[in-house]
Amino acid sequence: MVERPVVLVLTAHADDAEFFAGGTLSKLATEGHRIIEVIATDNGRGSFELDSTALVAQSREVEAKAAAKVIGKEDVVFLGHADGYLNEVPPNALRERYIRFIRRFRPKTVFTFDAWAPFEPHPDHRHVAFAAVEALAFSHMPLFHPEHAKEGDMPHLAPERYFFAKNGERCNKVVDISAFIEKKIDALCAHESQMKMTIDDLRMSISAAGRHTEVLGFLDRDNYRPALDMFIRAWAQGVGKKAGVEFGEEFRFEHAAAMLDAIQG
């Protein structure tokens, strides 16, 4: 029996995977990959209306599981660190957790934030990015955390790495998600608290800037799907144009053999 290839997704917040890679992950799930996501924070500060306790319960126990079902994820693991304060977790501690997950699940492919993407303001995204890229560099080296092997988690090298970011300046790969754009939007809509927060944030930004005020009536936090549908399609269309497809998602892609590929042309 052929084992299904594993995709490991290392993110900071419950909706990160859907925003940056929801179409691609849906496509991979449909093709038979096992999708496992590790979410570093408790999502406890992503709302203008809910207190942290209510928000954590909603985003973890309801929304993230509903979105995972839409995408086709096999499992979602929550590390539970404080939202917005992930940089207070020692970098090597988070790196060790990621090395452990890479060794345990033995993925062919890893998705995570790009450590070198420009203009990333969120400390949680940056902290995940650097811990993840270092874990990918060391997870196959037995002298990094040899205690893992004693517990059955043997060294492993994940050959495919997809790095995502808000700024696509350094991306070199576009994935055609034209057949999966609806699933991406459906999965995002499952994150009710986060989508309401997104609409609230957009309204505040527009009001503060005094620009594009004509769209304020369209931004309804209690009926967020129309606005979300428009924004996500427009974003994915812009990415898709780079590769001549209707809708796309973009990544900085690395393969473990990239150095040899470069040498051999």
C-alpha positions as CSV (number, residue, x, y, z in Angstrom):
1,M,0.0,0.0,0.0
2,V,1.4,3.4,-1.0
3,E,1.5,5.9,1.8
4,R,-0.2,9.2,1.1
5,P,2.3,12.2,1.0
6,V,2.1,14.5,4.0
7,V,1.8,18.3,3.8
8,L,2.8,20.1,7.0
9,V,1.5,23.7,7.5
10,L,3.2,25.8,10.1
11,T,1.2,29.0,10.8
12,A,0.7,31.6,13.5
13,H,-3.1,32.1,13.5
14,A,-6.2,30.0,12.7
15,D,-7.0,31.7,9.4
16,D,-3.4,32.1,8.0
17,A,-3.5,28.9,6.0
18,E,-6.8,29.8,4.3
19,F,-5.7,33.3,3.4
20,F,-2.4,32.5,1.9
21,A,-2.7,28.9,0.7
22,G,-6.4,27.8,1.0
23,G,-6.8,27.0,-2.7
24,T,-3.4,25.2,-3.0
25,L,-4.1,23.1,0.1
26,S,-7.6,22.2,-1.1
27,K,-6.0,21.1,-4.4
28,L,-3.4,19.0,-2.6
29,A,-6.1,17.4,-0.4
30,T,-8.1,16.5,-3.4
31,E,-5.0,14.9,-5.0
32,G,-4.7,12.6,-1.9
33,H,-2.2,14.4,0.3
34,R,-2.6,14.3,4.1
35,I,-2.8,18.0,5.3
36,I,-1.7,18.6,8.9
37,E,-1.5,22.1,10.3
38,V,0.2,23.4,13.4
39,I,-1.1,26.8,14.7
40,A,1.2,28.5,17.1
41,T,-1.0,31.0,18.9
42,D,-4.4,30.9,20.6
43,N,-5.9,33.6,18.3
44,G,-6.9,35.4,21.5
45,R,-6.6,39.0,20.2
46,G,-8.2,39.0,16.7
47,S,-11.5,40.7,17.5
48,F,-12.9,44.1,18.2
49,E,-16.0,42.7,20.0
50,L,-15.2,39.4,21.7
51,D,-13.1,39.0,24.9
52,S,-10.1,36.7,24.7
53,T,-11.7,33.7,26.4
54,A,-14.7,33.7,24.0
55,L,-12.6,34.3,21.0
56,V,-10.2,31.5,21.8
57,A,-13.0,29.0,22.2
58,Q,-14.7,30.2,19.0
59,S,-11.7,30.3,16.8
60,R,-10.2,27.0,18.0
61,E,-13.1,24.8,18.7
62,V,-15.5,25.9,16.1
63,E,-14.1,28.0,13.2
64,A,-10.7,26.3,12.7
65,K,-12.3,22.9,12.7
66,A,-15.0,24.0,10.3
67,A,-12.4,25.5,7.9
68,A,-10.2,22.4,8.2
69,K,-13.2,20.3,7.0
70,V,-13.7,22.5,4.0
71,I,-10.1,22.4,3.0
72,G,-9.7,18.7,3.7
73,K,-7.1,18.9,6.5
74,E,-6.6,15.7,8.4
75,D,-5.7,17.4,11.6
76,V,-5.1,20.8,13.3
77,V,-2.7,21.1,16.2
78,F,-2.8,24.2,18.5
79,L,0.3,25.1,20.4
80,G,-1.7,27.7,22.4
81,H,0.9,30.6,22.7
82,A,-0.4,34.1,23.4
83,D,-1.6,35.8,20.2
84,G,0.6,38.8,19.4
85,Y,3.3,37.8,21.9
86,L,4.8,34.8,20.1
87,N,8.2,36.6,20.0
88,E,8.4,36.2,23.7
89,V,8.7,32.4,23.2
90,P,12.4,31.5,23.0
91,P,13.2,31.1,19.3
92,N,15.0,27.7,19.9
93,A,12.0,26.5,21.8
94,L,9.6,27.0,18.9
95,R,12.2,25.7,16.5
96,E,12.5,22.5,18.6
97,R,8.7,22.0,18.4
98,Y,8.8,22.4,14.6
99,I,11.7,20.0,14.3
100,R,9.7,17.5,16.3
101,F,6.6,17.9,14.1
102,I,8.7,17.5,10.9
103,R,10.3,14.3,12.3
104,R,7.0,12.9,13.6
105,F,4.8,13.6,10.5
106,R,7.7,13.2,7.9
107,P,6.2,15.6,5.4
108,K,7.1,15.7,1.7
109,T,6.0,19.4,1.7
110,V,6.0,22.2,4.2
111,F,4.0,25.4,3.9
112,T,4.9,28.4,6.2
113,F,5.6,32.1,6.3
114,D,8.6,33.5,4.4
115,A,11.3,34.7,6.7
116,W,12.7,37.1,4.2
117,A,9.5,38.7,2.8
118,P,9.6,42.5,3.1
119,F,7.3,44.7,5.1
120,E,5.8,42.0,7.4
121,P,4.5,43.9,10.4
122,H,3.2,41.0,12.5
123,P,5.7,39.6,15.1
124,D,3.9,36.2,15.2
125,H,4.3,35.8,11.4
126,R,8.0,36.7,11.6
127,H,8.6,34.4,14.6
128,V,7.0,31.4,13.0
129,A,8.9,32.1,9.7
130,F,12.4,32.0,11.3
131,A,11.7,29.1,13.6
132,A,10.2,27.1,10.6
133,V,13.0,27.8,8.2
134,E,15.6,26.9,10.8
135,A,13.7,23.7,11.6
136,L,13.7,22.8,7.9
137,A,17.4,23.3,7.9
138,F,18.1,21.1,10.9
139,S,15.4,18.4,11.1
140,H,17.4,15.8,9.3
141,M,20.5,16.4,11.4
142,P,20.7,13.8,14.2
143,L,22.7,15.8,16.6
144,F,20.0,18.5,16.8
145,H,17.7,17.2,19.6
146,P,18.9,13.5,19.7
147,E,16.3,12.9,22.4
148,H,13.7,12.9,19.6
149,A,15.1,9.6,18.1
150,K,14.9,7.9,21.5
151,E,11.2,8.7,21.5
152,G,10.7,7.4,17.9
153,D,10.8,10.7,16.0
154,M,13.7,10.1,13.6
155,P,15.6,12.7,11.6
156,H,13.7,13.7,8.4
157,L,14.3,16.1,5.5
158,A,11.3,17.7,3.9
159,P,12.3,18.3,0.2
160,E,9.5,20.8,-0.8
161,R,9.1,24.2,0.9
162,Y,6.4,26.7,0.0
163,F,6.8,30.1,1.7
164,F,3.9,32.6,1.6
165,A,3.8,36.3,2.5
166,K,1.6,39.4,2.2
167,N,4.1,40.9,-0.2
168,G,4.8,38.7,-3.2
169,E,7.9,40.4,-4.3
170,R,10.1,37.4,-3.8
171,C,7.6,34.7,-5.0
172,N,8.7,32.5,-7.8
173,K,5.8,30.0,-8.2
174,V,2.1,30.5,-8.9
175,V,-0.3,27.6,-8.3
176,D,-3.5,27.5,-10.4
177,I,-6.4,27.5,-7.9
178,S,-9.1,28.2,-10.5
179,A,-11.0,25.0,-9.6
180,F,-10.6,25.7,-5.9
181,I,-11.4,29.4,-5.5
182,E,-14.8,28.7,-4.0
183,K,-13.4,26.3,-1.4
184,K,-10.8,28.9,-0.4
185,I,-13.6,31.5,0.1
186,D,-15.8,28.9,1.9
187,A,-13.0,28.0,4.2
188,L,-12.3,31.7,5.0
189,C,-15.9,32.3,5.7
190,A,-15.8,29.6,8.3
191,H,-13.6,31.8,10.4
192,E,-16.5,34.0,11.4
193,S,-14.8,36.0,14.2
194,Q,-11.7,36.7,12.0
195,M,-13.7,37.8,9.0
196,K,-15.8,40.2,11.1
197,M,-12.5,41.5,12.5
198,T,-11.2,41.9,8.9
199,I,-14.3,43.9,7.9
200,D,-14.1,46.0,11.1
201,D,-10.4,46.7,10.4
202,L,-11.0,47.7,6.8
203,R,-13.8,50.1,7.8
204,M,-11.5,51.7,10.4
205,S,-8.7,52.1,7.9
206,I,-11.0,53.7,5.3
207,S,-12.5,56.0,7.8
208,A,-9.1,57.0,9.2
209,A,-7.6,57.6,5.7
210,G,-10.7,59.4,4.4
211,R,-10.3,57.5,1.1
212,H,-12.6,55.0,-0.7
213,T,-15.4,55.9,1.6
214,E,-17.9,55.0,-1.1
215,V,-17.4,51.3,-0.3
216,L,-18.2,51.6,3.4
217,G,-21.8,50.6,2.8
218,F,-20.6,47.4,1.1
219,L,-18.5,46.4,4.1
220,D,-21.1,44.7,6.3
221,R,-19.6,42.8,9.2
222,D,-22.8,40.8,9.6
223,N,-22.8,39.8,5.9
224,Y,-19.1,39.6,5.2
225,R,-19.2,37.1,2.4
226,P,-19.9,39.5,-0.5
227,A,-17.0,41.8,0.4
228,L,-14.7,38.8,1.1
229,D,-15.6,37.1,-2.1
230,M,-14.8,40.3,-4.1
231,F,-11.5,40.9,-2.4
232,I,-10.2,37.3,-2.5
233,R,-11.2,36.9,-6.2
234,A,-9.5,40.2,-7.1
235,W,-6.3,39.2,-5.3
236,A,-6.3,35.7,-6.8
237,Q,-7.0,37.1,-10.2
238,G,-4.0,39.5,-10.0
239,V,-1.8,36.6,-9.0
240,G,-3.2,34.3,-11.7
241,K,-2.4,36.8,-14.4
242,K,1.3,36.3,-13.7
243,A,1.0,32.7,-14.9
244,G,-1.9,33.0,-17.4
245,V,-4.5,31.3,-15.2
246,E,-7.8,32.6,-13.9
247,F,-7.0,32.5,-10.2
248,G,-3.7,31.8,-8.5
249,E,-1.8,31.7,-5.2
250,E,1.9,32.6,-5.1
251,F,4.8,31.3,-3.1
252,R,8.6,31.4,-2.8
253,F,9.3,27.8,-3.6
254,E,12.4,25.9,-2.6
255,H,13.4,22.3,-3.3
256,A,16.1,20.5,-1.3
257,A,18.0,19.9,-4.5
258,A,18.0,23.6,-5.5
259,M,21.7,24.0,-5.2
260,L,22.3,21.1,-7.6
261,D,19.6,22.3,-9.9
262,A,21.4,25.7,-10.1
263,I,24.8,24.1,-10.8
264,Q,23.4,21.9,-13.6
265,G,21.5,24.8,-15.1
